[in-house]
């Protein structure tokens, strides 16, 4: 299976999110690794978001934005397509926020969701 270089961007990063990702990517263990966004079973609503710095893998959707490489596997892409990731450094409710048009319902924690029909 070849690496998919999607003409579509599965997840769009805002400038604030990109700046925070770049700061995290500067840590020695993350240097040179793309940001991987994914969905897995779990959380209060059935599915939960995850992110890590990882290598590109065969079948990944790869996008380049704000001088960053973002990778999403095919399973996660079906749930994340059209999502916008933002970041806020507010003391209350700060952190990464995902605005996912595919989420039928989100949990109060903001880290899990139920997929739409």
Buried (B, 14 or more C-beta within 10 A) or exposed (E): EEEBEBEEBBBBBBEBBBBBBEEEBEEEEBEEBBBBBBBEEEBBBBBBBEBEBBEBEEEBBBBEBBEBBBBBBBEBBEBBBEBBBBBBEEEEEEEBBBEBEBBEEBBEEEBBBBBEE
